[in-house]
Amino acid sequence: MVRTVEQRKAATTTETVSDADEQERQRLLQQYAEIATLAGGLAHEIKNPLSTIGMNLELLIEELEGSNSARDRRMLTKLQSIQREGDRLEDILNAFLQFARVGELNLIPIDLNRVITEFIDFYRIQAEGNDIEISPHLATNLPKVALDEALIRQVLMNLVLNAQQAMPEGGLLELQTFTRDGLVHLEVIDNGLGMDERAKANMFQVFFSTRPSGSGLGLPTVRKIVEAHHGTISCESELGQGTRFTISLPLAE
């Protein structure tokens, strides 16, 4: 069918806008890569002296642990407190490095159900220790998706630990897969404490956490990994009713 002049102009305009959007996307990706490289290097520079401090603290603690002196016991308590804070700083740095490295993907067509099944086998002992019942509902004949398996396992771990923390007295953890609208979907559902409106609005913000000991990087890292796979993540949650995370991924070409 021959297009009218107006249709040709509209098509040309759309193509121009599309090209501009792609150029802007590439510019932002390059800018982000530079920032991530700088941030990763800075984190490594901090980790090296932090490791040295940690090793020396361990040696000092070992020297004082056998002492019955009241002064030495007080000093031991202070050193152990410093050691705990050092360990927390290292955890934050490790989470930050994971966050900065996202984007270095090794994508291959993978059966998502297999990855989930293997993850459940790995996590089951920890779940039982926290009185958590795992209930998988995995679709049969699930199409393959292009995944970086190590990063998807990280997504599963972060979401499952988030659910575990929301169920301090134990509870039910469901993992479901299904296809809809040409996408593969993964749902991680818990019947835990749920989130209030403030937590839901900020949960993907870097360094936001509702726990004093949280790094605030777990869920932002999850979203970043999902988006790097050209997918999306959404959340439904109510206080006292639990939380449902839904990840949607395109099929492998």
URZISUL-V764724 format. One record per run of one state. SS is the DSSP state (H for helix, E for strand, - for the rest). FROM is the first residue (numbers start at 1). TO is the last residue. If there is no record, write none. Layout:
[[SS & FROM & TO] [SS & FROM & TO]]
This chain:
[[- & 1 & 4] [H & 5 & 65] [- & 66 & 69] [H & 70 & 101] [- & 102 & 107] [E & 108 & 110] [- & 111 & 111] [H & 112 & 129] [- & 130 & 131] [E & 132 & 138] [- & 139 & 144] [E & 145 & 147] [- & 148 & 148] [H & 149 & 165] [- & 166 & 170] [E & 171 & 180] [- & 181 & 182] [E & 183 & 190] [- & 191 & 196] [H & 197 & 202] [- & 203 & 217] [H & 218 & 228] [- & 229 & 231] [E & 232 & 238] [- & 239 & 241] [E & 242 & 251] [- & 252 & 253]]
